[in-house]
Amino acid sequence: MKIIQALIGVATIALLTTNAPADAAKDYSKKCASCHGKDGSGNTKMGKKSGARDYRDAKVQASFSDAEGIKAIKDGVKKDGKTKMKPYGDKFSDAEIQALMKYIRAFKK
């Protein structure tokens, strides 16, 4: 019985992990690409207006930690009292936000 339970647990984790990249790409496309660009460049009308950074640039990627990126996704970004990015903590689970962070890191060239 314990072996069956362990196998079910491993299978569940494998399924969740397998779907994460596809879900992150879909989530990014739905909520992030309009500003940050499908390619992470920030080269969109809204991205230029809000000052979205080019996530393809290694220097940009090095300028923030995963924890800082996750906080920005969850809590949004404000600068000089103006909202630059709205918060998505109520739209995505912690696991989805972590998957988005990994997806964003993959833009680095």
N, C-alpha and C positions, 0 to 999 in steps of 0.2 A: 504494500500500500504506500509506504514512504517513497519507494522508487517511482511509482506512478505520479505521486504528487510532485516530486522533484522534476520529473520529465515535463509535466504540465507547466510548471513554473519556468523552466528553461525555454520551452516552446513559446510561452507568452512573452517573455523578454525578447526572444528572437524576432517575433512578429512586430513588437513595438519598435524595436531598433531598426528593423528593415524598412518600416514605413516612415521613419523620422525624416530622412533627406527629402523624399518626395513631398511630404507635408510641409517641410520648411520652405521648399521652393514655391509651393502653392501659396502658403501664407505670405511669403515675401512678395510674390507677384500681386496678391490681392491688396496688401496693406502698405507695402514699402516702396515698390517700384515706381509709383507715380512721382515720388520725390527723388529717391535714390537711384533710379534708373534700373532697367532690367539687368544691366551689366555691372551695377554698383558704382558707376561713374559720377552719379549726381547730376548728370548732364540732361536735365529735364527743365521744363519751364518752372515748375514748383521747386525743384531742387536748386535752381539758380536763385530764385526768390528767397528761399529759406537758408541758403548757404550750405546745402548738403555737401559733405566731403566725398572725395573720390576714394572709395574703398578698395580700388585696384592698386592704389599707391601704397607701397610698403611703409613709407614714413607715416602716412595717415594711420595705417593699421597699428603701427608701433606706438602711436600717440595716446592710445587708450587700452586699458585692460579689459578682459572679458567681463569682469565684475562691473566696470564702468559702462560698458556697452549694454549689459543686461539691465542695469539701473536706468539707463536712458530709454530703453524699450519699455520698461515697466512704468516709469514715472514721467516720461516725456523730457523735453529739453526746453529750458527757458533761458533767455539771454537778455539782459537789460530790461527785465520785466515783461518781455514779449515771448509768447510761446513759439518756439522754432519747430518743435515736434510734439504732437499730442501723445499722451500716455496710452500704452496698449496693455497695461497690466490687467485690465478688466476684460480684454478681448482674447488674451492668450494665457494658457497655463504656464507654470514655471518650466515644464519640460519643453513646451513649444517655444518659449523664449530662448531657452538654452540651445535648441535646434536652430533657431534663427541666428543666434550669435555664431554658431559654427558655420552656417551658410554664408554669413557676411564675411567671415574670416577666409572663406574659400575664394573670394574675389581677388585677393592679394596676388600680384604677379611677381 
